[in-house]
Amino acid sequence: MAFESLTERLQQAMSKLRRKGKVSEADVKEMMREIRLALLEADVNLQVVKEFTKNVRERAVGVEVLESLSPAQQIVKIVDEELTKTLGSETVGIEKSPKIPTIIMMAGLQGAGKTTFAGKLANHLIKTENARPLMIAGDVYRPAAIDQLKVLGQQLDVPVFDMGTDVSPVEIVRQGLALAREKKNDYVLIDTAGRLHIDENLMEELKQIKDLAQPNEILLVVDAMTGQDAVNVAESFNQQLGITGVVITKLDGDTRGGAALSIRQVTGAPIKFTGTGEKLTDLEVFHPDRMASRILGMGDMLTLIEKAQQDYDEKKAEELAKKMKENSFDFNDFVEQIDQVMGMGPIEDLFKMIPGMSQMPGIENIKVDPKQIARQKAMVYSMTPAERENPDLLNPSRRRRIAAGSGNSVVEVNRMIKQFKESRKMMQQMSKGNMNIPGMDQMFGGGVKGKLGKMAMNRMVKKQKKKKKKRK
């Protein structure tokens, strides 16, 4: 996952301060040296590193910080604030047109993920705004681009306008926009061609499309794995096209992630979305403050809650809460929950969104084997409907039958049933506001017990609901 090595280095640099009761200017200087090295190794632009470390150092060596009761915490707070500022300070959404359609043009080099992003953005707009987008296939040079966009359109039930590969992209966009206005589509997503490098022909074509379409947004799609070169690409596109926002793809890969920290500062264009996987749902709105928290290993509970809310409707959530409280959670619910959680992304990444989890010893070694999940589901599917609804029926002979039917040993079946019962017991405790579960308090850094924990979670959920109402 992107930023892992950077997160580890930054945590090491700041953990030395946390262990000190009093912090000197020399301690701050040593920490800044390590932070500077960590950022440079993560491929962050040199000028951005200089500016960032200068700002942190100036604020951190102030008398009110070094002589405060908890200077280490104050300095961590400063690093968090400056990192957020570097990433853009505020979340910037899509600039909508006062009259339909809102026109969004994609730009970028070949292989950056423009076509896939067009599908992801269409899906995002449908889910969040109940939008009716039209996608225009303007990449006539890459043989599979039009077919790929059509496949995405079929999956999403979104119309795709194309005229094949023998018509100029400018004419395709002209006729596509006319169709969108006729059909009253509220968004038009224009997929454009890319090259392996920036050339005059590419830019001239993009300028013509821009002049014709007058897009509300020109989103530059950059691949995080290109590292420092992504910043140079962004700067060049910005100078010639005037981009309004940046999309960083492949942040789920084994990348140093420095491009994300540099692009906002170098171009002035806000990062609007990040791609975190291959699925159409693997798109996140970019929140600078949340990304800063993730990079510093401080978790990201709001994104975790949002991910859960995307897959749950209120009715299902209420039913689940009732079952947890009544301790009637059964194996049918168990399988449904596995599918829901696995749909949110790798479990090890979800763990790291919980505050304090990234500091827990051995967290980096936690890997959830999809084969193990498949084996557990096979055990459940080998049960009768009555056994799934009432786990207490599972006597030794039934367990032997389930083991044989699912291709597992009786020991594995017993282990899975024991884990299920322990999970059900824990969920019942949590549903009643009893957060005093072994390890839970340490996981959240203290103070998450009983009513206090329940109130904190409720406040977070309410805050998210208010934000959603405002957006509507």
For each residue, the residues with C-beta under 8 A, 3 or more apart:
1: 4 251 252 254 346 349 352
2: 224 251 252 253 255 256 257 260
3: 6 7 42 256 257 294 295
4: 1 7 8 364
5: 8 9 41 42 256
6: 3 9 10 38 39 41 42 256 257 258 295
7: 3 4 10 11 294 295 296 297 358
8: 4 5 11 12 364
9: 5 6 12 13 34 35 37 38 41 42
10: 6 7 13 14 35 38 79 295 296 297
11: 7 8 14 15 296 297 358 359
12: 8 9 15 16 34
13: 9 10 16 31 34 35 38
14: 10 11 17 18 31 72 75 76 79 296
15: 11 12 18 19
16: 12 13 19 20 27 30 31
17: 14 20 23 27 28 31 71 72 75 76
18: 14 15 72 73 76
19: 15 16 72
20: 16 17 23 27 71 72
21:
22: 71
23: 17 20 27 28 66 71 72 75
24: 27 28 66
25: 28 29 61 66
26: 29 30
27: 16 17 20 23 24 30 31
28: 17 23 24 25 31 32 57 60 61 66 75
29: 25 26 32 33 57
30: 16 26 27 33 34
31: 13 14 16 17 27 28 34 35 75
32: 28 29 35 36 53 56 57 60
33: 29 30 36 37
34: 9 12 13 30 31 37 38
35: 9 10 13 31 32 38 39 53 56 79
36: 32 33 39 40 49 53
37: 9 33 34 40 41
38: 6 9 10 13 34 35 41 42
39: 6 35 36 42 44 48 49 52 53 258 261
40: 36 37 43 44 46 49
41: 5 6 9 37 38 256
42: 3 5 6 9 38 39 256 257 258 261
43: 40 227 228 256 257 258 259 262
44: 39 40 48 49 52 258 261 262
45: 48 49 228 231 258 261 262 265 266
46: 40 49 50
47: 50 51 265 266
48: 39 44 45 51 52 86 261 262 265 266
49: 36 39 40 44 45 46 52 53
50: 46 47 53 54
51: 47 48 54 55 86 265
52: 39 44 48 49 55 56 82 83 86
53: 32 35 36 39 49 50 56 57
54: 50 51 57 58
55: 51 52 58 59 82 85
56: 32 35 52 53 59 60 75 78 79 82
57: 28 29 32 53 54 60 61
58: 54 55 61 62
59: 55 56 62 65 78 82
60: 28 32 56 57 65 66 74 75 78
61: 25 28 57 58 65 66
62: 58 59 65 66
63: 66 67
64: 67 68
65: 59 60 61 62 68 71 74 75 78
66: 23 24 25 28 60 61 62 63 71
67: 63 64 71
68: 64 65 71 74
69:
70: 73 74
71: 17 20 22 23 65 66 67 68 74 75
72: 14 17 18 19 20 23 75 76
73: 18 70 76 77
74: 60 65 68 70 71 77 78
75: 14 17 23 28 31 56 60 65 71 72 78 79
76: 14 17 18 72 73 79 80 296
77: 73 74 80 81
78: 56 59 60 65 74 75 81 82
79: 10 14 35 56 75 76 82 83 296
80: 76 77 83 84 292 293 296 298
81: 77 78 84 85
82: 52 55 56 59 78 79 85 86
83: 52 79 80 86 87 261 292 295 296
84: 80 81 87 88 89 288 289 292
85: 55 81 82 88 89 288
86: 48 51 52 82 83 261 264 265
87: 83 84 260 261 264 271 288 291 292
88: 84 85 92 264 270 271 286 288
89: 84 85 288
90: 288
91: 285 286 287 288
92: 88 245 270 272 286
93: 272 285
94: 102 104 216 217 272
95: 102 216 217 244
96: 102 216
97: 100 101 102 103 216
98:
99:
100: 97 184 185 186
101: 97 134 177 180 181 185 186 187 188
102: 94 95 96 97 186 187 188 216 217
103: 97 177 187 188 190 213 214 215 216 217
104: 94 121 187 188 189 190 215 216 217 219
105: 190 192 209 210 213 215 217 218 219
106: 114 117 118 189 190 191 192 219 221
107: 114 192 194 206 218 219 220 221 237 241 243
108: 112 113 114 194 220 221 222 233 237
109: 112 194 195 196 197 198 222 223 233
110: 142 193 194 195 196
111: 194 196 223
112: 108 109 194 221 222 223 226 249
113: 108 116 117 221 223 249 250 275
114: 106 107 108 117 118 139 191 192 194 221
115: 118 119 139 145 148 149 152 191
116: 113 119 120 148 152 249 275 278
117: 106 113 114 120 121 219 221 247 249 273 275 283
118: 106 114 115 121 122 135 149 152 189 191
119: 115 116 122 123 135 149 152 153 155 156 280
120: 116 117 123 124 273 275 280 281 282 283
121: 104 117 118 124 125 133 189 273 283
122: 118 119 125 126 133 135 152 153 156 158 187 189
123: 119 120 126 127 156 280 281 283
124: 120 121 127 128 273 283
125: 121 122 128 129 131 133 187
126: 122 123 129 130 131 133 156 158
127: 123 124 310
128: 124 125 131 471
129: 125 126 186
130: 126
131: 125 126 128 186 187
132: 184 185 186 187
133: 121 122 125 126 158 185 186 187 188 189
134: 101 158 159 160 161 176 179 180 183 185 187 188 189
135: 118 119 122 149 152 153 158 159 160 161 188 189 191
136: 160 161 162 172 173 176 177 188 189 190 191
137: 140 145 146 149 150 160 161 162 172 191
138: 169 172 173 176 190 191 192 193 209
139: 114 115 142 145 146 169 191 192 193 194
140: 137 145 146 164 165 166 167 168 169 172 193
141: 145 165 193
142: 110 139 145 193 194
143: 147 165
144: 147 148
145: 115 137 139 140 141 142 148 149 191 193
146: 137 139 140 149 150 162 164 165
147: 143 144 150 151
148: 115 116 144 145 151 152
149: 115 118 119 135 137 145 146 152 153 160 162 191
150: 137 146 147 153 154 160 162
151: 147 148 154 155
152: 115 116 118 119 122 135 148 149 155 156 158 160 280
153: 119 122 135 149 150 156 157 158 159 160
154: 150 151 157
155: 119 151 152 280
156: 119 122 123 126 152 153 280
157: 153 154
158: 122 126 133 134 135 152 153
159: 134 135 153 183 185
160: 134 135 136 137 149 150 152 153
161: 134 135 136 137 172 175 176 179 180
162: 136 137 146 149 150 172
163: 166 167 171 172 175
164: 140 146 167
165: 140 141 143 146
166: 140 163
167: 140 163 164 171 172
168: 140 171 172
169: 138 139 140 172 173 192 193 205 209
170: 173 174 205 208 209 212
171: 163 167 168 174 175
172: 136 137 138 140 161 162 163 167 168 169 175 176
173: 136 138 169 170 176 177 190 209 212 213
174: 170 171 177 178 212
175: 161 163 171 172 178 179
176: 134 136 138 161 172 173 179 180 188 190
177: 101 103 136 173 174 180 181 188 212 213
178: 174 175 181 182
179: 134 161 175 176 182 183
180: 101 134 161 176 177 183 184 185 188
181: 101 177 178 184
182: 178 179
183: 134 159 179 180
184: 100 132 180 181
185: 100 101 132 133 134 159 180 188
186: 100 101 102 129 131 132 133
187: 101 102 103 104 122 125 131 132 133 134
188: 101 102 103 104 133 134 135 136 176 177 180 185 213
189: 104 106 118 121 122 133 134 135 136
190: 103 104 105 106 136 138 173 176 209 213 215
191: 106 114 115 118 135 136 137 138 139 145 149
192: 105 106 107 114 138 139 169 205 206 209
193: 110 138 139 140 141 142 145 169 202 205
194: 107 108 109 110 111 112 114 139 142 202
195: 109 110 198 199 201 202
196: 109 110 111
197: 109
198: 109 195 202 203 233 236 237
199: 195 202 203
200: 203 204
201: 195 204 205
202: 193 194 195 198 199 205 206
203: 198 199 200 206 207 240 241
204: 200 201 207 208
205: 169 170 192 193 201 202 208 209
206: 107 192 202 203 209 210 240 241
207: 203 204 210 211 240 241
208: 170 204 205 211 212
209: 105 138 169 170 173 190 192 205 206 212 213
210: 105 206 207 213 214 215 218 241
211: 207 208 214
212: 170 173 174 177 208 209
213: 103 105 173 177 188 190 209 210
214: 103 210 211
215: 103 104 105 190 210 218
216: 94 95 96 97 102 103 104 244
217: 94 95 102 103 104 105 244 245
218: 105 107 210 215 241 242 243 244 245
219: 104 105 106 107 117 243 244 245 246 247 272 273
220: 107 108 233 234 237 238 241 243 245 246 247 269
221: 106 107 108 112 113 114 117 246 247 249
222: 108 109 112 226 230 233 234 246 247 248 249 259 263
223: 109 111 112 113 226 230 248 249 250
224: 2 227 230 248 249 250 251 253 255 257 259 260
225: 250 253 255
226: 112 222 223 229 230 233 259
227: 43 224 230 255 256 258 259
228: 43 45 231 232 258 259 262
229: 226 232 233
230: 222 223 224 226 227 233 234 248 259 263
231: 45 228 234 235 259 262 263 266 267
232: 228 229 235 236
233: 108 109 198 220 222 226 229 230 236 237
234: 220 222 230 231 237 238 243 246 263 266 267 269
235: 231 232 238 239 266 267
236: 198 232 233 239 240
237: 107 108 198 220 233 234 240 241 243
238: 220 234 235 241 242 243 267 268 269
239: 235 236
240: 203 206 207 236 237
241: 107 203 206 207 210 218 220 237 238
242: 218 238
243: 107 218 219 220 234 237 238 246 267 269
244: 95 216 217 218 219 269
245: 92 217 218 219 220 269 270 271 272
246: 219 220 221 222 234 243 263 264 267 269 270 271 272
247: 117 219 220 221 222 271 272 273 274 275
248: 222 223 224 230 251 259 260 263 271 273 274 275 286
249: 112 113 116 117 221 222 223 224 274 275
250: 113 223 224 225 253 255 275
251: 1 2 224 248 255 257 260 274 275 276
252: 1 2 275 276 277 282
253: 2 224 225 250
254: 1
255: 2 224 225 227 250 251
256: 2 3 5 6 41 42 43 227
257: 2 3 6 42 43 224 251 260 261 295
258: 6 39 42 43 44 45 227 228 261 262
259: 43 222 224 226 227 228 230 231 248 262 263
260: 2 87 224 248 251 257 263 271 274 291
261: 39 42 44 45 48 83 86 87 257 258 264 265
262: 43 44 45 48 228 231 258 259 265 266
263: 222 230 231 234 246 248 259 260 266 267 269 271
264: 86 87 88 246 261 267 268 269 270 271 288
265: 45 47 48 51 86 261 262 268
266: 45 47 48 231 234 235 262 263
267: 231 234 235 238 243 246 263 264
268: 238 264 265
269: 220 234 238 243 244 245 246 263 264
270: 88 92 245 246 264 286
271: 87 88 245 246 247 248 260 263 264 274 286 288
272: 92 93 94 219 245 246 247 285 286
273: 117 120 121 124 219 247 248 283 284 285 286
274: 247 248 249 251 260 271 283 284 286
275: 113 116 117 120 247 248 249 250 251 252 282 283
276: 251 252 282 283 284 345
277: 252 282 345
278: 116 282
279: 282
280: 119 120 123 152 155 156 283
281: 120 123 310 343
282: 120 252 275 276 277 278 279 345
283: 117 120 121 123 124 273 274 275 276 280
284: 273 274 276 303
285: 91 93 272 273
286: 88 91 92 248 270 271 272 273 274 291
287: 91 290 291 302 303
288: 84 85 87 88 89 90 91 264 271 291 292
289: 84 292 293
290: 287 293 294 300 302 303
291: 87 260 286 287 288 294 295 300
292: 80 83 84 87 288 289 295 296
293: 80 289 290 296 298 299 300
294: 3 7 290 291 297 298 299 300 352 353
295: 3 6 7 10 83 257 291 292
296: 7 10 11 14 76 79 80 83 292 293
297: 7 10 11 294 352 358 359
298: 80 293 294 355 358
299: 293 294 352 353 354 355 356 357 358
300: 290 291 293 294 303 304 353
301: 304 305 353 354 355 460
302: 287 290 305 306 460 464
303: 284 287 290 300 306 307 353
304: 300 301 307 308 350 353 354
305: 301 302 308 309 460 461 464
306: 302 303 309 310 464
307: 303 304 310 311 344 345 350
308: 304 305 311 312 340 344
309: 305 306 312 464
310: 127 281 306 307
311: 307 308 340 343 344
312: 308 309 316 317 320 340
313: 316 317
314: 317 318
315: 318 319
316: 312 313 319 320
317: 312 313 314 320 321
318: 314 315 321 322
319: 315 316 322 323
320: 312 316 317 323 324 329 333 337
321: 317 318 324 325 431
322: 318 319 325 326
323: 319 320 326 328 329 330 333
324: 320 321 327 329 424 427 428 430 431
325: 321 322 428 431 432
326: 322 323
327: 324 424 425 428
328: 323
329: 320 323 324 333 334 424 427 428
330: 323 333 334 388 389 390 391
331: 334 335 380 383 387 388 389 391 420
332: 335 336 388 389
333: 320 323 329 330 336 337
334: 329 330 331 337 338 380 420 423
335: 331 332 338 339 377 380 381
336: 332 333 339 340
337: 320 333 334 340 341
338: 334 335 341 342 373 376 377
339: 335 336 342 343
340: 308 311 312 336 337 343 344
341: 337 338 344 347 350
342: 338 339 347 370 373
343: 281 311 339 340
344: 307 308 311 340 341 350
345: 276 277 282 307 349 350
346: 1 349 350 368
347: 341 342 350 351 366 368
348: 351 352 363 366 367 368
349: 1 345 346 352 353
350: 304 307 341 344 345 346 347 353 354
351: 347 348 354 357 363 366
352: 1 294 297 299 348 349 357 358 363
353: 294 299 300 301 303 304 349 350 357
354: 299 301 304 350 351 357 443 444
355: 298 299 301 444 445
356: 299 359 360 442 443 444 445
357: 299 351 352 353 354 360 363 443
358: 7 11 297 298 299 352 363
359: 11 297 356 363
360: 356 357 363 442 443
361:
362: 365 366
363: 348 351 352 357 358 359 360 366
364: 4 8
365: 362
366: 347 348 351 362 363
367: 348
368: 346 347 348 372 373
369: 372 373
370: 342 373 374
371: 374 375
372: 368 369 375 376
373: 338 342 368 369 370 376 377
374: 370 371 377 378
375: 371 372 378 379 406 407 408 412
376: 338 372 373 379 380 416
377: 335 338 373 374 380 381
378: 374 375 381 382 406 407 408
379: 375 376 382 383 402 403 406 408 412 413 416
380: 331 334 335 376 377 383 388
381: 335 377 378 406
382: 378 379 401 402 405 406
383: 331 379 380 387 388 394 398 402
384: 387 388
385: 388 389
386: 389 390 393
387: 331 383 384 390 391 393 394 398 402
388: 330 331 332 380 383 384 385 391
389: 330 331 332 385 386
390: 330 386 387 393
391: 330 331 387 388 394 417 420 421
392:
393: 386 387 390 398
394: 383 387 391 398 399 402 417
395: 398 399
396: 399 400
397: 400 401
398: 383 387 393 394 395 401 402
399: 394 395 396 402 403 410 413 414 417
400: 396 397 403 404 410
401: 382 397 398 404 405
402: 379 382 383 387 394 398 399 405 406 408 413
403: 379 399 400 406 408 409 410 412 413
404: 400 401 407
405: 382 401 402
406: 375 378 379 381 382 402 403 413
407: 375 378 404
408: 375 378 379 402 403 412 413
409: 403 412 413
410: 399 400 403 413 414
411: 414 415
412: 375 379 403 408 409 415 416
413: 379 399 402 403 406 408 409 410 416 417
414: 399 410 411 417 418
415: 411 412 418 419
416: 376 379 412 413 419 420
417: 391 394 399 413 414 420 421
418: 414 415 421 422
419: 415 416 422 423
420: 331 334 391 416 417 423 424
421: 391 417 418 424 425
422: 418 419 425 426
423: 334 419 420 426 427
424: 324 327 329 420 421 427 428
425: 327 421 422 428 429
426: 422 423 429 430 437
427: 324 329 423 424 430 431
428: 324 325 327 329 424 425 431 432
429: 425 426 432 434 435 436 437
430: 324 426 427 433 434 435 437
431: 321 324 325 427 428
432: 325 428 429
433: 430 450 451 453 454
434: 429 430 437 450
435: 429 430 440 441 448 449 450 452 453 454
436: 429 440 441 449 450
437: 426 429 430 434 440
438:
439: 442 443
440: 435 436 437 443 444 448 449 453
441: 435 436 444 446 447 448 449
442: 356 360 439 445 446
443: 354 356 357 360 439 440 448
444: 354 355 356 440 441 447 448 453
445: 355 356 442 448
446: 441 442
447: 441 444 452
448: 435 440 441 443 444 445 452 453 456
449: 435 436 440 441 452 453
450: 433 434 435 436 453 454
451: 433 454 455
452: 435 447 448 449 455 456
453: 433 435 440 444 448 449 450 456 457
454: 433 435 450 451 457 458
455: 451 452 458 459
456: 448 452 453 459 460
457: 453 454 460 461
458: 454 455 461 462
459: 455 456 462 463
460: 301 302 305 456 457 463 464
461: 305 457 458 464 465
462: 458 459 465 466
463: 459 460 466 467
464: 302 305 306 309 460 461 467 468
465: 461 462 468 469
466: 462 463 469 470
467: 463 464 470 471
468: 464 465 471 472
469: 465 466 472
470: 466 467
471: 128 467 468
472: 468 469
